[in-house]
């Protein structure tokens, strides 16, 4: 699932990077990035729903819930640790 989500978001990340490096982005450029990224969020939600429907066929609702909750906590902690590491690097400088 992670790989498929990554692939779905590739175009959004590409456009976001391009607009950051563009000297004078137009409103059309911004709208293109916004529309693409919103489409990506919709596709990711559809993909996640598809996977959880599959999980529900083989796991109990409690296990599906616990899996989803664990995944959420993992991502949250991972992102938090990245922010903490950046703060430490800034303090060292």
C-alpha positions, 0 to 999 in steps of 0.5 A: 500500500505504501508503494502505491501511495508513493507512486500516486503522489509522485506527480504532486511532489514533482509539481510542488518542487517545480513551483518552488524553483520557478521564478515567477509562478502564475496563478495557473501554476498554483492551481495546477499544483493544488488540483493535482495534490487534491486529486492525489489525496482522493486517490490515496483515500480510495486506495486506503479504503480498498486495502482496508476492505481487503483487511476486513475480509481476513482480520477482525474489525478490532485488529483492523482498527488496531492496525490502522491506529498503530500505523497512524501512531508510527507515522506521527512518531516518525515525523516528530522524531524528524522534527526533533532531529532538525531542532537538535541540528539547529541548536548545534550550529 
